[in-house]
Amino acid sequence: MDLALQGRIAVVGGASQGIGHAIARLLAAEGASVAMVARKPEPLAEACARITEQTGAVTFAIAADIRKAADCQAIVPRAMERFGRIDILVNNDGAPPLGEIESFDDVAWSRAVEQNLMSVVRLSRGALLSMRAHGWGRIVNITALSAIQPIPRFGLSVATWAGVIGYAKTLSLETANAGITVNTICPGRIETGRLGTVFGSGKPGQVDDEQRAQLLRQIPMGRVGQPDEIAGLVAFLCSSWAAYITGAVHHVDGGRGASLL
């Protein structure tokens, strides 16, 4: 299947590792040029070089911290300066701290809002100028299954990502007649460094056998998902084949989601 992404320009957040890197790599493999965003310049530069070597695509590193308004607002102009337009925006980053919801003060809540919600608002607002001008665009937000199926200690993420879902649905209604689609993906348990941070030892990537067995018992497919399995859906949603899909929330979770919808 030709996804018709040849020549498209994408901006992908959290692209130096994990889900973001898998998304950037697949979009590049499908022919898109990719502006890759992450906080740390050296790992980001290495990730860009690796994807260019693997795919032959043009990549561009933008070192920025989307938790900061000034950094967030600089991403789109830098991508525009390099590529001239933006066709695809993938809003993806890490997540706020875990903990009992009543333990977080106003500072923690403000930081969570800046990271999870306002980054999406700012980047989308900037990218939409280019998308509207060209009459075509794709915005995909990466959140988590907990945004639609809350679990204890994830309160900061649940509340702010739920806000992203509401924002995205509203935005999809306001851009539907402009050739722009807006969709949200809620991954379940995915094999990234965060798996260990959240469900294992508390350190990236460290999940012992007992912890993994307990994790797998909660997933009907009996396995953890791979970043490429999120990237595949992103690439499809960015393609011409998904032109009639907007305002949707997709959970990719091995069957773990308990909702009827």
N, C-alpha and C positions, 0 to 999 in steps of 0.2 A: 504494500500500500504506500503510495506516495503522499506524504503529509503536506506537500507543497509549502515547505518552510525555506526553500532555497532563496537566499537573498534577504530574508527577514532579519530584523534587528531586535535582539532580546536583551533585557536587563534582568539579571538573576541575583537575588540576595543570598547571603550565606553560602557563597559558591566555592569556597576553598575546601570544603569537606562535606561529608554526609549527603543528605538529600539534595541540598543546593548544588553540590558538585555533580551529582548524578544527573540532575536536570540540565545544568549547563552543558555537560558532555553530550547528552542525547540531542539537545537542540542544535549543538554544533555539528554533530554527526548527520543531522537531517538538513544541514546546509545553512543554518542561521549564523550570523555573526553575533557574538555574545559579549556584553559588558558584564563582567563578573565582579560582584561586590562582596567584601568581607572586611573585618576590622583590622586584621594583622597583615601588613604589606608583604612580608617575605613568604609565608605560606600561600598567600593569594597569588603572588607572582609565579610561584612554582606550579600552582594548580592551573593557571592560565597556560603556561608553557607546556604542561603535560597534555592538556586538551588540544592545543594547537598541533602538537606532535602526533597525537592519536587520530585526529580527525581532519587536519589540514585547514580547519576553519580559522577565521580571524577572531581573536579574543582580545579583550581590553580590561586591564585591572583598574578598579576604582576602590581604593582603600578608604573606607568610611564606616562610621559607627552610627547605625540607623537609630540608636537611642538618643542621639543628639540632633536637635532640629536643624542646626546649621549644616551638619554633615549630610543629613537626609535631603535637604534642599539643594545641595551641590551635586548630587548624583545624576539627576536628569540633565542638567546643563552640560556636565562633562561627557555624558553619553551622546548627547546631541552634537556637541562640538566634534566628537570623534566620528560619529556615524551619520549625522544629519537628520535622523529621525528615530523614533522608537515605535516598534510594532507590537512587542510582547513585553509585559512586565510580570515577573514572578516575585511576589512578596514572600520572602522566607527568611527566617532568622532563628535564633535560639529561643529561650523561654525564661520568664522570671523565676525567682527562687520558689522552692516548695516550702510548705509549712501550714500550720493551722491558720485558717483565714482570719480569725480574730486577733492573731498576733502581729499582723502587718499594720504599720503606721501609715500616715498620709504620704510620707516620702516613698515608701515601698510601692504604694498604689500609684503614685504619680509616675514612678519609673516604669512600672508595668504598662501603664497606659501609653507612655511615650514609646516603649519598645514594641508592643504588640499591636496597638491600635493607631496611634498617630503616625507611625512610620508608614503604614498602609495608606492612610489618608494623604499624607504629604507626597509620597511617591506616585500614587495614582493621580492626584491632582496635577502633578507636573507632567506625567506621561500622557495624560488625556489631551493636552494641547496638541501634541504631535499626532496622536491617533485620530482625533477629530479632523485635523487638517488633511489627513490622507484617507479618511473614510474607512479605516480598518484598524482593529486593535484587539488584543487579547490580554486580559488581566487575570492572573491566577494567584490566589492566596493559599498559603500552606499554614494550616493551624494544627489541630490534633483532635482525635476522637473525643477527648475529654471536654471539648467545647460543646458537644451535643449529648454527651453521656458523662456528666460530671463525676469525679471521684474525689475522695478526701485529699486534702493537702495540695490540691492543684488550683486553689481558688483564684489566685492572681491570673493564671493563664485562662481558666474557664471564663471568668468575667470579661476579660479583655478580648479574647478570641470570639466570644459570643457577640461582642460589639462589632468585631470584624465581619462576622456573618451578616449581621443586620445592616451594616454599612454596604457590604457587597451586594446584597439583595436590592437595596434602594438604588445604588449606583447602576445596577443592571437594568432597572426600569427606566432610568434617565438616559441611558446610552444605547438602548436596544435598537433604536432607529438610526443609529449612526455607524452601524457596522462594527460595533465594539461589544465583545462579550466579557462578562465578569463571573468567575466561578471560584468556589472555595473547596479545597481538599482537606479532609480530616484524617490523617494517617493514624493507624493503630500502632502496635509495637513494631518498630523498624530497627534493623541492625545498624545502629550508629553509635557513636561514643556516648550519646545521651542515655542509651539503654542502661549502661552501667551506673551512670550518675543517678538515675531515677529509681531503677529497680534492682541494682546490684550493690556493689561495695560503696557507692557514692563517688567513685572515680570513673572517668571516661573509659568505656569499653570493658570494665571489669565486672563480669557476671559469672559467679561460680556455678557448678553443675546443679546444685540444689535450687538456687535462685532461678536458673533457667528452666528447670523442670516445673517449678511452680508457675512461672510465667506462661509456659506452653500449655499448661492445663486450662488456662483461661481463654485460649484461642482455638476455636473449632477446627481450623486447619492443622493445628498441632505444630506450627512453626512460626518463627518471626519473619516479618516481611523484609524485603531488600530495598535499598534506596532506588534501584532501577525500576522497581515496580510502581513507585510514586512518579518517577520521571516519565514512564510510559504514558500514564494518564495525563500528565501535564502536556506532553508533546501532542497527544490526541486533541486535548482541549484547545491547543493553540493552532490546530490545523483547520483547513477548509472543511473537513468532514464534521467538525463540531460547530459549524456556524449557527446552528439552530438551538444550541445549548447555552443558556445564560441564566444567571441567578440561582444556579444549582449548588447544592452541597453534596459532595461525594465522600463517603468514608471508605478507606482502603485499609482493611483491618483483619483479613482472614476470617471474616464472619463474626467477629467479636461484638459488633454493634448490636444492641438489644432492641432498638427502636423498630417499629413497623415501617418507618419512612426513611 
